[in-house]
Amino acid sequence: MSGIHLLFVCSRNKWRSLTAETIFQGVGGHEVRSAGTEENARIKVTAGHIGWADLIFAMEKKHIRRLQDKFGYELAGKRLICLHIPDEFEYMNEDLIGMLQSSVSLHIDQDD
């Protein structure tokens, strides 16, 4: 499963999903992008992001609901995984990195 496209989604794309993009970029040959569901997100998730992604990780259930409400058609056949990581971490926080690495590694092959 090397070289897949991973999309990480949170609310504003400033802390959680951006941290995930930073730490997983290039790992195992994967391409990684991140986006947010809110209007004021740094990068707002689009149908193009959904179409590009092989695997979509949302930080919370509310993000999955927002994606399903807005991109139901584009999500058909996509793997959408909730990481259950609350919005209480800053960018590149050590605890956040640990949670991301342990939860995401269950779903991707991290062998270089």
KOLRO-28256 format. One record per residue (C-alpha): x, y negated, z; chain; residue in one letter. Coordinates in pm, whole numbers. Layout:
<recs>
(rec (X,Y,Z),'A','A')
...
</recs>
This chain:
<recs>
(rec (0,0,0),'A','M')
(rec (291,-235,-60),'A','S')
(rec (252,-574,-219),'A','G')
(rec (-111,-647,-137),'A','I')
(rec (-276,-988,-107),'A','H')
(rec (-366,-1081,252),'A','L')
(rec (-598,-1370,338),'A','L')
(rec (-620,-1499,696),'A','F')
(rec (-919,-1714,791),'A','V')
(rec (-990,-1928,1098),'A','C')
(rec (-1179,-2253,1150),'A','S')
(rec (-940,-2535,1061),'A','R')
(rec (-641,-2345,915),'A','N')
(rec (-404,-2526,1150),'A','K')
(rec (-302,-2275,1415),'A','W')
(rec (-419,-1912,1396),'A','R')
(rec (-446,-1838,1025),'A','S')
(rec (-147,-2059,944),'A','L')
(rec (63,-1871,1203),'A','T')
(rec (-47,-1541,1046),'A','A')
(rec (47,-1666,700),'A','E')
(rec (389,-1775,828),'A','T')
(rec (476,-1449,1005),'A','I')
(rec (344,-1205,743),'A','F')
(rec (461,-1385,426),'A','Q')
(rec (686,-1145,235),'A','G')
(rec (662,-865,493),'A','V')
(rec (635,-535,308),'A','G')
(rec (620,-725,-20),'A','G')
(rec (277,-870,66),'A','H')
(rec (156,-1205,-56),'A','E')
(rec (-19,-1406,212),'A','V')
(rec (-251,-1707,213),'A','R')
(rec (-459,-1871,482),'A','S')
(rec (-764,-2096,486),'A','A')
(rec (-1032,-2235,715),'A','G')
(rec (-1411,-2223,714),'A','T')
(rec (-1477,-2580,833),'A','E')
(rec (-1517,-2892,619),'A','E')
(rec (-1212,-3052,783),'A','N')
(rec (-988,-2746,737),'A','A')
(rec (-631,-2806,621),'A','R')
(rec (-706,-2569,331),'A','I')
(rec (-1073,-2483,290),'A','K')
(rec (-1154,-2126,191),'A','V')
(rec (-1288,-2094,-166),'A','T')
(rec (-1431,-1821,-385),'A','A')
(rec (-1088,-1816,-549),'A','G')
(rec (-924,-1717,-219),'A','H')
(rec (-1177,-1437,-173),'A','I')
(rec (-1128,-1312,-527),'A','G')
(rec (-749,-1317,-489),'A','W')
(rec (-742,-1125,-159),'A','A')
(rec (-720,-748,-125),'A','D')
(rec (-768,-767,249),'A','L')
(rec (-932,-1049,447),'A','I')
(rec (-865,-1103,817),'A','F')
(rec (-1097,-1335,1010),'A','A')
(rec (-1001,-1451,1358),'A','M')
(rec (-1354,-1440,1505),'A','E')
(rec (-1697,-1296,1424),'A','K')
(rec (-1826,-1646,1344),'A','K')
(rec (-1573,-1669,1060),'A','H')
(rec (-1698,-1340,916),'A','I')
(rec (-2056,-1469,933),'A','R')
(rec (-1957,-1794,760),'A','R')
(rec (-1773,-1605,486),'A','L')
(rec (-2066,-1367,435),'A','Q')
(rec (-2314,-1656,422),'A','D')
(rec (-2113,-1851,168),'A','K')
(rec (-1935,-1583,-35),'A','F')
(rec (-2162,-1278,-18),'A','G')
(rec (-2123,-1201,-389),'A','Y')
(rec (-1745,-1248,-393),'A','E')
(rec (-1704,-1029,-82),'A','L')
(rec (-1866,-725,-246),'A','A')
(rec (-1619,-438,-219),'A','G')
(rec (-1368,-640,-14),'A','K')
(rec (-1227,-526,320),'A','R')
(rec (-1314,-788,582),'A','L')
(rec (-1161,-735,926),'A','I')
(rec (-1226,-929,1246),'A','C')
(rec (-917,-970,1467),'A','L')
(rec (-1110,-1109,1770),'A','H')
(rec (-848,-1376,1840),'A','I')
(rec (-1000,-1679,2021),'A','P')
(rec (-916,-2040,1937),'A','D')
(rec (-683,-2097,2231),'A','E')
(rec (-338,-2079,2075),'A','F')
(rec (-119,-2338,1910),'A','E')
(rec (78,-2281,1590),'A','Y')
(rec (347,-2009,1628),'A','M')
(rec (252,-1942,1994),'A','N')
(rec (435,-1628,2114),'A','E')
(rec (121,-1461,2251),'A','D')
(rec (-63,-1535,1927),'A','L')
(rec (221,-1385,1721),'A','I')
(rec (214,-1071,1937),'A','G')
(rec (-164,-1034,1901),'A','M')
(rec (-145,-1086,1525),'A','L')
(rec (139,-838,1478),'A','Q')
(rec (-26,-565,1682),'A','S')
(rec (-375,-604,1533),'A','S')
(rec (-278,-661,1169),'A','V')
(rec (-23,-378,1166),'A','S')
(rec (-311,-134,1217),'A','L')
(rec (-437,-232,871),'A','H')
(rec (-126,-291,660),'A','I')
(rec (192,-101,588),'A','D')
(rec (479,-310,725),'A','Q')
(rec (767,-102,590),'A','D')
(rec (1015,-314,398),'A','D')
</recs>
